Amino acid sequence: MASEQRVEIVVYDAPAARRSSCDCGCDHHGHDPGDNHSHECGPGHHHVDPLEKISVEMQTRAMALTLEREVPGKVRVEYINVLQDPRGPELPQTKLLCSLTYPTPLVYLDGRGRFAGALPVERIREEVQALLTAETV
């Protein structure tokens, strides 16, 4: 039944891998990863990440609460630290994150990789709405 459909969001994180690259995920410039002041990540892209000191796990929890308030019972959100979770060694996302092929975190919606290097809550919300709309049609 369409009314029982839920969008599953899984956030795969490897916090140790994140510390070794740029927080914005571009990983192409030679600044000190511990440097907390503004830096350039491409033409005209300067930023100080206000969420830098908030763990991806806490950001994921906040996103889950926000989505649950918007679409009650329609979203399941899971955070997995692939370096600590017992399932970690078996997950393909662990290999991706530890190889630094993609920046952490990886965000999957309904089993499909959608975002890497950040937790773009507004874009995730938009995709959840689109998936829910498509399921009811």
Z-matrix of the N, CA and C atoms (Angstrom, degrees):
N
C 1 1.445
C 2 1.524 1 110.76
N 3 1.303 2 117.85 1 137.57
C 4 1.460 3 122.08 2 -176.92
C 5 1.525 4 111.77 3 -62.85
N 6 1.344 5 117.37 4 -34.56
C 7 1.453 6 119.48 5 -177.66
C 8 1.527 7 112.17 6 -67.24
N 9 1.348 8 117.98 7 -18.60
C 10 1.454 9 121.16 8 179.41
C 11 1.527 10 112.17 9 -92.62
N 12 1.320 11 117.85 10 -3.52
C 13 1.464 12 121.51 11 -179.14
C 14 1.518 13 110.17 12 -66.69
N 15 1.317 14 114.26 13 140.87
C 16 1.464 15 120.82 14 176.78
C 17 1.515 16 108.12 15 -132.13
N 18 1.308 17 115.60 16 145.11
C 19 1.453 18 121.42 17 173.95
C 20 1.524 19 106.77 18 -90.02
N 21 1.320 20 115.59 19 128.04
C 22 1.457 21 120.10 20 178.58
C 23 1.522 22 109.39 21 -100.79
N 24 1.323 23 115.26 22 125.41
C 25 1.462 24 122.01 23 178.15
C 26 1.520 25 106.89 24 -116.25
N 27 1.324 26 116.06 25 124.66
C 28 1.456 27 120.09 26 176.38
C 29 1.524 28 107.75 27 -122.46
N 30 1.325 29 115.15 28 127.99
C 31 1.454 30 122.21 29 178.42
C 32 1.523 31 107.27 30 -108.29
N 33 1.336 32 115.69 31 113.74
C 34 1.464 33 122.29 32 179.09
C 35 1.516 34 108.06 33 -97.46
N 36 1.329 35 116.30 34 126.23
C 37 1.451 36 120.76 35 -175.37
C 38 1.522 37 109.94 36 -130.50
N 39 1.314 38 115.47 37 147.58
C 40 1.465 39 123.59 38 172.42
C 41 1.515 40 106.01 39 -136.79
N 42 1.336 41 117.51 40 82.99
C 43 1.467 42 120.78 41 -173.31
C 44 1.518 43 114.74 42 -52.75
N 45 1.311 44 119.61 43 -35.85
C 46 1.469 45 121.45 44 179.68
C 47 1.522 46 110.95 45 -65.39
N 48 1.334 47 117.49 46 -36.75
C 49 1.465 48 121.21 47 178.87
C 50 1.520 49 110.50 48 -68.25
N 51 1.332 50 117.61 49 -35.08
C 52 1.458 51 121.36 50 -178.74
C 53 1.519 52 110.79 51 -64.74
N 54 1.315 53 117.63 52 -37.86
C 55 1.460 54 120.06 53 -177.94
C 56 1.520 55 112.40 54 -65.37
N 57 1.328 56 117.45 55 -19.11
C 58 1.458 57 119.28 56 -176.65
C 59 1.528 58 112.93 57 -91.23
N 60 1.326 59 117.87 58 0.02
C 61 1.465 60 120.06 59 179.93
C 62 1.517 61 109.35 60 -134.35
N 63 1.302 62 116.01 61 177.23
C 64 1.457 63 121.44 62 179.33
C 65 1.525 64 109.94 63 -66.31
N 66 1.305 65 117.69 64 138.32
C 67 1.455 66 121.32 65 179.95
C 68 1.523 67 112.70 66 -63.11
N 69 1.314 68 117.58 67 -22.48
C 70 1.459 69 118.53 68 -179.91
C 71 1.517 70 111.42 69 -84.15
N 72 1.326 71 116.99 70 -5.95
C 73 1.449 72 120.84 71 176.14
C 74 1.505 73 115.35 72 88.89
N 75 1.342 74 118.29 73 -1.21
C 76 1.463 75 118.29 74 -176.48
C 77 1.525 76 112.73 75 -81.44
N 78 1.317 77 118.83 76 -28.87
C 79 1.458 78 124.48 77 171.97
C 80 1.532 79 113.87 78 47.65
N 81 1.342 80 117.28 79 37.58
C 82 1.466 81 118.39 80 -178.05
C 83 1.522 82 113.48 81 -125.75
N 84 1.289 83 117.81 82 5.63
C 85 1.451 84 117.87 83 -178.74
C 86 1.514 85 109.54 84 -124.00
N 87 1.306 86 115.90 85 157.51
C 88 1.447 87 120.75 86 -170.35
C 89 1.505 88 115.12 87 -97.21
N 90 1.309 89 118.58 88 51.67
C 91 1.456 90 119.34 89 176.02
C 92 1.522 91 109.81 90 -96.51
N 93 1.295 92 115.85 91 163.20
C 94 1.455 93 122.43 92 177.90
C 95 1.523 94 108.78 93 -71.16
N 96 1.361 95 119.46 94 122.51
C 97 1.458 96 120.69 95 -178.37
C 98 1.521 97 113.26 96 -58.81
N 99 1.319 98 118.11 97 -23.96
C 100 1.452 99 120.45 98 178.39
C 101 1.513 100 112.91 99 -83.69
N 102 1.308 101 117.32 100 -2.58
C 103 1.456 102 123.77 101 -178.46
C 104 1.522 103 109.22 102 -73.75
N 105 1.330 104 118.28 103 116.63
C 106 1.460 105 121.86 104 -176.02
C 107 1.518 106 114.19 105 -97.37
N 108 1.321 107 118.30 106 5.32
C 109 1.461 108 117.65 107 179.20
C 110 1.525 109 110.27 108 -92.66
N 111 1.309 110 115.72 109 170.80
C 112 1.465 111 120.74 110 -177.98
C 113 1.513 112 111.18 111 -55.19
N 114 1.334 113 114.78 112 145.83
C 115 1.455 114 120.99 113 175.21
C 116 1.518 115 108.29 114 -146.30
N 117 1.299 116 115.38 115 165.28
C 118 1.455 117 119.98 116 -175.64
C 119 1.515 118 110.06 117 -96.19
N 120 1.319 119 116.80 118 133.73
C 121 1.460 120 122.90 119 179.25
C 122 1.521 121 108.97 120 -124.35
N 123 1.273 122 117.05 121 48.21
C 124 1.455 123 120.66 122 -178.96
C 125 1.510 124 109.84 123 115.29
N 126 1.315 125 116.74 124 174.62
C 127 1.453 126 121.74 125 -176.47
C 128 1.527 127 112.63 126 -57.59
N 129 1.322 128 115.47 127 119.34
C 130 1.456 129 120.97 128 175.60
C 131 1.517 130 115.28 129 69.42
N 132 1.313 131 118.82 130 13.81
C 133 1.458 132 121.92 131 -175.82
C 134 1.527 133 109.42 132 -109.52
N 135 1.321 134 116.45 133 91.30
C 136 1.465 135 122.05 134 175.92
C 137 1.518 136 107.32 135 -112.51
N 138 1.318 137 116.42 136 141.71
C 139 1.451 138 117.62 137 177.71
C 140 1.519 139 111.97 138 -161.39
N 141 1.312 140 113.52 139 158.62
C 142 1.450 141 123.03 140 164.56
C 143 1.516 142 103.17 141 -124.74
N 144 1.310 143 117.56 142 117.98
C 145 1.454 144 121.68 143 -176.03
C 146 1.523 145 110.29 144 -75.82
N 147 1.338 146 118.06 145 112.56
C 148 1.458 147 119.77 146 -179.06
C 149 1.526 148 112.57 147 -68.53
N 150 1.332 149 117.93 148 -18.74
C 151 1.454 150 121.46 149 -179.76
C 152 1.527 151 112.44 150 -93.61
N 153 1.326 152 116.04 151 3.20
C 154 1.454 153 121.85 152 -174.75
C 155 1.525 154 113.39 153 -52.84
N 156 1.302 155 116.58 154 -38.10
C 157 1.456 156 120.31 155 -176.41
C 158 1.531 157 112.82 156 -90.46
N 159 1.332 158 117.54 157 -2.71
C 160 1.459 159 121.67 158 178.38
C 161 1.520 160 107.95 159 -99.37
N 162 1.321 161 116.69 160 125.87
C 163 1.462 162 120.49 161 -177.16
C 164 1.523 163 111.12 162 -62.11
N 165 1.322 164 115.68 163 153.71
C 166 1.464 165 120.74 164 177.24
C 167 1.530 166 109.25 165 -62.44
N 168 1.327 167 116.54 166 -33.14
C 169 1.464 168 119.55 167 178.05
C 170 1.528 169 110.62 168 -61.13
N 171 1.328 170 117.28 169 -45.14
C 172 1.469 171 120.26 170 179.32
C 173 1.534 172 111.15 171 -68.54
N 174 1.328 173 117.61 172 -37.98
C 175 1.460 174 120.86 173 176.34
C 176 1.527 175 109.92 174 -61.78
N 177 1.346 176 116.38 175 -39.66
C 178 1.463 177 121.17 176 179.56
C 179 1.526 178 110.49 177 -64.91
N 180 1.326 179 117.12 178 -42.21
C 181 1.468 180 120.64 179 178.06
C 182 1.531 181 110.99 180 -61.56
N 183 1.327 182 116.40 181 -43.55
C 184 1.466 183 120.35 182 178.75
C 185 1.526 184 110.57 183 -62.86
N 186 1.334 185 116.62 184 -42.43
C 187 1.461 186 120.34 185 178.55
C 188 1.525 187 110.08 186 -62.43
N 189 1.331 188 117.15 187 -41.91
C 190 1.466 189 121.04 188 -179.78
C 191 1.524 190 110.84 189 -60.30
N 192 1.324 191 116.86 190 -42.89
C 193 1.466 192 120.81 191 178.75
C 194 1.524 193 111.38 192 -64.22
N 195 1.320 194 115.99 193 -41.92
C 196 1.466 195 121.09 194 179.10
C 197 1.528 196 110.75 195 -62.60
N 198 1.324 197 116.45 196 -47.57
C 199 1.460 198 120.26 197 -178.96
C 200 1.525 199 111.86 198 -66.52
N 201 1.321 200 116.62 199 -38.69
C 202 1.467 201 120.06 200 178.69
C 203 1.532 202 110.44 201 -63.30
N 204 1.320 203 116.60 202 -36.24
C 205 1.468 204 120.56 203 177.87
C 206 1.535 205 110.21 204 -67.70
N 207 1.328 206 116.99 205 -37.88
C 208 1.470 207 120.97 206 -178.45
C 209 1.510 208 113.26 207 -76.05
N 210 1.326 209 116.83 208 -43.12
C 211 1.467 210 121.55 209 -177.30
C 212 1.537 211 108.53 210 -132.40
N 213 1.321 212 116.69 211 74.48
C 214 1.472 213 120.77 212 -174.73
C 215 1.528 214 112.76 213 -54.60
N 216 1.333 215 115.07 214 128.98
C 217 1.455 216 121.09 215 176.58
C 218 1.513 217 115.70 216 74.72
N 219 1.324 218 118.00 217 3.86
C 220 1.472 219 121.29 218 -175.65
C 221 1.522 220 113.70 219 -105.00
N 222 1.336 221 117.44 220 -5.60
C 223 1.460 222 120.60 221 -175.51
C 224 1.528 223 109.03 222 -133.11
N 225 1.322 224 115.15 223 137.14
C 226 1.457 225 120.93 224 172.22
C 227 1.521 226 106.54 225 -119.40
N 228 1.327 227 117.82 226 123.50
C 229 1.461 228 122.76 227 -177.40
C 230 1.527 229 108.36 228 -116.35
N 231 1.329 230 115.45 229 132.22
C 232 1.462 231 120.76 230 178.14
C 233 1.521 232 109.59 231 -131.97
N 234 1.311 233 115.54 232 137.23
C 235 1.460 234 122.34 233 174.82
C 236 1.517 235 107.33 234 -108.19
N 237 1.348 236 116.61 235 131.41
C 238 1.460 237 120.89 236 177.47
C 239 1.518 238 109.06 237 -128.93
N 240 1.324 239 116.08 238 117.22
C 241 1.463 240 121.49 239 170.22
C 242 1.524 241 104.65 240 -86.09
N 243 1.326 242 116.91 241 103.97
C 244 1.467 243 121.18 242 -172.61
C 245 1.521 244 112.93 243 -65.03
N 246 1.332 245 117.10 244 -17.30
C 247 1.464 246 120.78 245 179.95
C 248 1.525 247 111.89 246 -85.03
N 249 1.335 248 117.65 247 -16.92
C 250 1.463 249 121.28 248 -178.16
C 251 1.520 250 113.72 249 -117.63
N 252 1.306 251 117.69 250 -25.81
C 253 1.461 252 121.37 251 -177.19
C 254 1.526 253 109.69 252 -70.00
N 255 1.336 254 118.71 253 138.20
C 256 1.465 255 120.80 254 179.03
C 257 1.531 256 113.39 255 -60.35
N 258 1.318 257 117.47 256 -25.36
C 259 1.473 258 120.94 257 177.71
C 260 1.520 259 112.02 258 -78.60
N 261 1.336 260 117.24 259 -14.54
C 262 1.462 261 123.04 260 -173.65
C 263 1.519 262 115.98 261 -46.62
N 264 1.340 263 119.15 262 -51.94
C 265 1.462 264 119.53 263 -176.61
C 266 1.536 265 113.97 264 -60.44
N 267 1.323 266 117.47 265 -24.20
C 268 1.460 267 121.14 266 -177.81
C 269 1.527 268 113.56 267 -92.36
N 270 1.311 269 117.36 268 -10.13
C 271 1.466 270 120.61 269 -175.60
C 272 1.528 271 111.83 270 -83.69
N 273 1.325 272 117.85 271 133.16
C 274 1.470 273 119.64 272 176.11
C 275 1.528 274 112.01 273 -63.27
N 276 1.333 275 117.43 274 -27.05
C 277 1.459 276 121.08 275 179.81
C 278 1.529 277 111.28 276 -66.13
N 279 1.325 278 117.09 277 -28.88
C 280 1.463 279 120.86 278 178.00
C 281 1.519 280 109.83 279 -62.67
N 282 1.314 281 115.73 280 -45.55
C 283 1.469 282 120.26 281 179.51
C 284 1.524 283 110.46 282 -62.29
N 285 1.333 284 117.29 283 -43.19
C 286 1.469 285 121.18 284 179.27
C 287 1.522 286 111.40 285 -61.02
N 288 1.335 287 115.81 286 -47.17
C 289 1.466 288 119.65 287 -176.97
C 290 1.525 289 112.10 288 -69.12
N 291 1.311 290 117.09 289 -42.07
C 292 1.466 291 119.93 290 -177.27
C 293 1.526 292 112.27 291 -73.23
N 294 1.325 293 117.19 292 -24.06
C 295 1.465 294 120.40 293 176.74
C 296 1.527 295 111.19 294 -81.81
N 297 1.334 296 116.37 295 -8.20
C 298 1.469 297 123.57 296 -176.38
C 299 1.528 298 112.05 297 62.52
N 300 1.357 299 116.19 298 22.50
C 301 1.464 300 121.10 299 174.81
C 302 1.519 301 109.61 300 -62.11
N 303 1.324 302 115.88 301 -40.82
C 304 1.460 303 122.54 302 176.88
C 305 1.521 304 107.83 303 -126.82
N 306 1.326 305 117.17 304 145.42
C 307 1.472 306 119.22 305 177.11
C 308 1.522 307 110.65 306 -73.54
N 309 1.301 308 115.24 307 148.73
C 310 1.452 309 121.23 308 178.54
C 311 1.528 310 110.55 309 -82.02
N 312 1.287 311 120.52 310 146.73
C 313 1.460 312 129.08 311 -0.29
C 314 1.530 313 111.94 312 -86.57
N 315 1.342 314 114.60 313 165.58
C 316 1.455 315 121.67 314 171.33
C 317 1.517 316 107.01 315 -104.84
N 318 1.328 317 117.03 316 134.09
C 319 1.459 318 121.26 317 -179.36
C 320 1.528 319 108.49 318 -117.01
N 321 1.326 320 115.19 319 122.55
C 322 1.464 321 122.17 320 179.49
C 323 1.516 322 109.11 321 -113.06
N 324 1.332 323 116.30 322 136.29
C 325 1.458 324 122.56 323 173.90
C 326 1.514 325 107.58 324 -117.53
N 327 1.304 326 115.79 325 121.99
C 328 1.462 327 122.15 326 -178.27
C 329 1.528 328 111.78 327 49.80
N 330 1.324 329 116.18 328 43.58
C 331 1.456 330 121.73 329 174.56
C 332 1.517 331 115.93 330 82.35
N 333 1.311 332 117.53 331 0.71
C 334 1.468 333 121.22 332 -179.33
C 335 1.521 334 110.35 333 -111.32
N 336 1.314 335 116.55 334 130.49
C 337 1.460 336 120.79 335 176.91
C 338 1.516 337 110.22 336 -64.76
N 339 1.336 338 116.59 337 125.33
C 340 1.462 339 120.19 338 -176.65
C 341 1.517 340 113.67 339 -120.10
N 342 1.350 341 118.44 340 -35.31
C 343 1.455 342 120.80 341 -176.47
C 344 1.524 343 109.57 342 -140.56
N 345 1.331 344 115.36 343 149.46
C 346 1.468 345 121.13 344 176.19
C 347 1.523 346 108.31 345 -140.19
N 348 1.327 347 115.46 346 139.83
C 349 1.455 348 120.88 347 173.75
C 350 1.508 349 115.91 348 93.09
N 351 1.329 350 117.64 349 -6.68
C 352 1.465 351 120.83 350 -179.62
C 353 1.518 352 108.81 351 -164.80
N 354 1.308 353 115.42 352 170.17
C 355 1.456 354 122.45 353 175.58
C 356 1.531 355 107.17 354 -117.45
N 357 1.347 356 117.02 355 81.15
C 358 1.465 357 120.94 356 -175.91
C 359 1.535 358 110.99 357 -78.04
N 360 1.306 359 116.81 358 85.64
C 361 1.455 360 122.68 359 -170.79
C 362 1.530 361 112.33 360 -55.64
N 363 1.316 362 117.86 361 -44.62
C 364 1.468 363 120.03 362 -178.67
C 365 1.529 364 111.26 363 -62.72
N 366 1.314 365 117.41 364 -43.23
C 367 1.478 366 120.18 365 178.86
C 368 1.522 367 111.16 366 -67.84
N 369 1.324 368 117.14 367 -37.03
C 370 1.469 369 120.59 368 176.33
C 371 1.525 370 109.46 369 -63.69
N 372 1.329 371 116.67 370 -43.53
C 373 1.462 372 120.78 371 178.48
C 374 1.524 373 110.99 372 -59.09
N 375 1.329 374 116.56 373 -43.46
C 376 1.464 375 120.89 374 178.94
C 377 1.527 376 111.21 375 -62.31
N 378 1.324 377 116.88 376 -41.69
C 379 1.467 378 119.92 377 179.68
C 380 1.519 379 111.32 378 -68.54
N 381 1.322 380 116.96 379 -37.54
C 382 1.466 381 120.34 380 176.71
C 383 1.539 382 109.51 381 -61.23
N 384 1.329 383 116.47 382 -46.13
C 385 1.473 384 120.09 383 178.38
C 386 1.526 385 110.47 384 -59.30
N 387 1.330 386 117.17 385 -43.36
C 388 1.469 387 120.91 386 179.76
C 389 1.523 388 111.10 387 -63.88
N 390 1.315 389 117.62 388 -42.41
C 391 1.464 390 120.88 389 178.81
C 392 1.517 391 111.20 390 -64.97
N 393 1.306 392 117.69 391 -42.95
C 394 1.457 393 120.83 392 178.84
C 395 1.524 394 111.52 393 -65.43
N 396 1.316 395 116.53 394 -38.52
C 397 1.459 396 120.29 395 177.79
C 398 1.521 397 110.65 396 -65.23
N 399 1.337 398 116.48 397 -42.27
C 400 1.465 399 121.01 398 179.77
C 401 1.515 400 111.09 399 -64.76
N 402 1.331 401 117.70 400 -34.16
C 403 1.467 402 121.23 401 -179.44
C 404 1.515 403 112.80 402 -71.42
N 405 1.333 404 117.56 403 -26.30
C 406 1.465 405 120.43 404 -178.44
C 407 1.511 406 112.90 405 -89.72
N 408 1.323 407 117.19 406 -7.78
C 409 1.469 408 120.39 407 -178.24
C 410 1.504 409 109.74 408 -83.42
